[in-house]
Amino acid sequence: MTHSSANPVAIQQPLGLGDVRLYIATSAMVLGNLVLPYAVHRIPDGGRIFLPIFFFTLIAGWRFGMMAGLLTGLLSPLANHALTGMPPAPALQSIMVQSALLGALASVASARSRKLSLPILALVVLLHQALILLPQLLRAGLQPTLASLELRVPGVLLQILGGFALLWFMGRHLPPSKSPIP
C-alpha cells in the first residue's frame, strides 16, 4: 500500500446518529466554533471579515459527514448566541441556515471527491459564499454585494487555506475510524 492510498483524509468518515463519535466530533467542532469567534470578535468587524462561525462547520462536514456538518452548523450559532449574544437575535436564524448549508455542501463535496483537494474545498467555500450573498444581490444590487464579498475575502481565505491545513493535519495525525464506512 502506498503512502497516498493510506491517507485517512482521502475518505470521509461519516458518523451516524447512533454513533457516539458523532456527538464527540460535533462537540469538538462546536467548541472550536465558540473559541474562534470569541477570539476574532476582539477585532473590530472581525466576525464579518473572518467569518469564524463557519470554520469548524466546514471541517465537520468534510471530515465527519452530513450529520456532523448539519449539527455543527445548527448548534454553533445557537451556542454562541446563548453564551455571547453573537450572532445577534435578528441574524441568528439566517446564520444557522448559512452554517448548516456549508456543512452540507462540505459533506457532499467530500463524499464525492473521496480525497482532500484544495480546489474542491475552495469551490465549496466559494459556492457557499455565492449562495448566501445571492439574496443581498437580488435585494440591494451588485455594488453592495461586491463590497460584502470584498470584506469577506480574509474569511474566505481562512476557510480555504486554514481548512485545508487542518483537514490535512487531521488526516495525518488522527486515527481513522475502526468501523467500516456504511
C-alpha positions as CSV (number, residue, x, y, z in Angstrom):
1,M,0.0,0.0,0.0
2,T,1.4,3.4,-1.0
3,H,1.5,6.3,1.4
4,S,-1.1,8.2,-0.6
5,S,-3.6,5.4,-0.6
6,A,-3.2,5.1,3.2
7,N,-4.2,8.7,3.6
8,P,-7.1,8.8,6.1
9,V,-8.3,12.1,4.8
10,A,-8.8,10.5,1.4
11,I,-12.1,9.0,2.5
12,Q,-14.8,10.8,4.5
13,Q,-15.6,9.2,7.8
14,P,-19.4,9.8,8.1
15,L,-20.8,9.3,11.5
16,G,-24.5,8.3,12.0
17,L,-26.9,9.4,14.7
18,G,-26.3,6.1,16.6
19,D,-22.6,6.6,16.8
20,V,-21.2,8.2,20.0
21,R,-18.3,9.6,17.9
22,L,-20.8,11.8,16.1
23,Y,-21.5,13.6,19.3
24,I,-17.9,13.8,20.4
25,A,-16.8,15.2,17.0
26,T,-19.7,17.6,16.9
27,S,-19.0,18.8,20.4
28,A,-15.3,19.4,19.5
29,M,-16.3,21.3,16.3
30,V,-18.9,23.4,18.2
31,L,-16.3,24.2,20.8
32,G,-13.9,25.3,18.0
33,N,-16.8,27.5,16.6
34,L,-17.1,29.1,20.1
35,V,-13.4,29.8,20.7
36,L,-12.5,31.1,17.2
37,P,-15.4,33.6,17.0
38,Y,-14.7,34.7,20.6
39,A,-11.1,35.5,19.6
40,V,-12.0,37.1,16.3
41,H,-14.7,39.3,17.7
42,R,-12.0,41.2,19.6
43,I,-11.1,42.8,16.3
44,P,-13.5,45.5,15.0
45,D,-15.7,43.9,12.4
46,G,-13.8,40.7,12.9
47,G,-16.9,38.5,12.5
48,R,-17.9,40.0,9.2
49,I,-14.3,39.9,7.9
50,F,-13.1,36.5,9.1
51,L,-16.4,34.5,9.1
52,P,-15.3,32.5,12.1
53,I,-18.6,30.8,12.9
54,F,-18.3,28.8,9.6
55,F,-14.8,27.5,10.0
56,F,-15.3,24.3,12.1
57,T,-18.6,23.6,10.3
58,L,-16.7,23.3,7.1
59,I,-14.3,20.9,8.9
60,A,-17.1,18.9,10.4
61,G,-19.0,18.4,7.2
62,W,-15.9,17.5,5.2
63,R,-14.3,15.1,7.7
64,F,-17.3,13.6,9.6
65,G,-20.1,13.8,7.1
66,M,-23.6,15.2,6.7
67,M,-24.9,14.7,10.3
68,A,-21.8,16.3,11.9
69,G,-21.9,19.2,9.4
70,L,-25.6,19.9,10.0
71,L,-25.4,19.5,13.7
72,T,-22.3,21.7,14.0
73,G,-23.9,24.3,11.6
74,L,-27.1,24.5,13.7
75,L,-25.6,24.2,17.2
76,S,-22.7,26.6,16.8
77,P,-24.7,29.8,16.2
78,L,-27.1,28.8,19.0
79,A,-24.3,28.2,21.5
80,N,-22.5,31.4,20.5
81,H,-25.7,33.4,20.9
82,A,-26.5,31.8,24.2
83,L,-23.0,32.5,25.6
84,T,-22.0,35.7,23.9
85,G,-25.1,37.3,22.3
86,M,-23.4,36.8,18.9
87,P,-24.8,36.5,16.3
88,P,-27.5,38.9,17.4
89,A,-31.0,37.5,17.7
90,P,-32.3,39.1,14.4
91,A,-29.5,37.3,12.4
92,L,-29.5,34.0,14.3
93,Q,-31.8,32.1,12.1
94,S,-30.1,33.2,8.9
95,I,-26.6,32.4,10.3
96,M,-27.9,28.9,11.3
97,V,-29.2,28.2,7.8
98,Q,-26.0,29.6,6.2
99,S,-23.8,27.5,8.6
100,A,-25.9,24.3,8.1
101,L,-25.7,24.9,4.3
102,L,-21.9,25.0,4.5
103,G,-21.8,21.8,6.5
104,A,-24.0,20.1,3.9
105,L,-22.0,21.4,0.9
106,A,-18.7,20.2,2.5
107,S,-20.1,16.8,3.2
108,V,-21.4,16.3,-0.3
109,A,-18.1,17.5,-1.9
110,S,-16.0,15.3,0.4
111,A,-18.1,12.2,-0.2
112,R,-17.9,12.8,-4.0
113,S,-14.3,13.7,-4.2
114,R,-13.2,11.0,-1.8
115,K,-10.0,12.9,-1.1
116,L,-8.8,16.1,0.3
117,S,-8.5,18.6,-2.6
118,L,-7.7,22.3,-2.3
119,P,-9.5,23.2,-5.5
120,I,-12.7,21.3,-4.4
121,L,-12.5,22.8,-0.9
122,A,-12.2,26.2,-2.4
123,L,-15.1,25.6,-4.7
124,V,-17.3,24.6,-1.7
125,V,-16.4,27.8,0.2
126,L,-16.9,30.0,-2.9
127,L,-20.2,28.3,-3.8
128,H,-21.3,28.8,-0.2
129,Q,-20.5,32.5,-0.3
130,A,-22.3,32.8,-3.7
131,L,-25.4,31.2,-2.3
132,I,-25.5,33.3,0.9
133,L,-24.8,36.6,-1.0
134,L,-27.4,35.9,-3.7
135,P,-30.3,37.3,-1.6
136,Q,-28.3,40.5,-1.0
137,L,-27.5,40.7,-4.7
138,L,-31.2,40.4,-5.6
139,R,-32.3,42.9,-2.8
140,A,-29.5,45.5,-2.8
141,G,-27.8,45.1,-6.2
142,L,-24.3,44.5,-7.4
143,Q,-22.2,47.2,-5.7
144,P,-23.3,46.4,-2.1
145,T,-22.8,42.7,-2.7
146,L,-19.3,43.2,-4.1
147,A,-18.5,45.3,-1.1
148,S,-19.7,42.5,1.2
149,L,-17.7,40.0,-0.8
150,E,-14.6,42.2,-0.6
151,L,-15.0,42.4,3.2
152,R,-15.2,38.6,3.4
153,V,-12.0,37.8,1.4
154,P,-9.9,37.2,4.6
155,G,-12.6,34.8,5.9
156,V,-12.9,33.0,2.6
157,L,-9.1,32.5,2.5
158,L,-9.1,31.4,6.2
159,Q,-11.7,28.8,5.4
160,I,-9.9,27.6,2.2
161,L,-6.3,27.6,3.4
162,G,-6.8,27.1,7.1
163,G,-9.5,24.4,6.5
164,F,-7.2,22.6,4.1
165,A,-4.3,22.7,6.5
166,L,-6.4,21.5,9.5
167,L,-8.0,18.7,7.4
168,W,-4.6,17.6,6.2
169,F,-3.3,17.6,9.8
170,M,-6.2,15.6,11.0
171,G,-5.7,13.1,8.2
172,R,-2.1,12.7,9.1
173,H,-2.3,12.7,12.9
174,L,-5.8,11.5,13.9
175,P,-6.6,7.8,13.6
176,P,-9.2,6.8,11.1
177,S,-12.4,5.2,12.4
178,K,-12.0,1.4,13.0
179,S,-15.5,0.6,11.8
180,P,-16.2,0.3,8.1
181,I,-17.9,3.2,6.3
182,P,-21.6,2.4,5.6
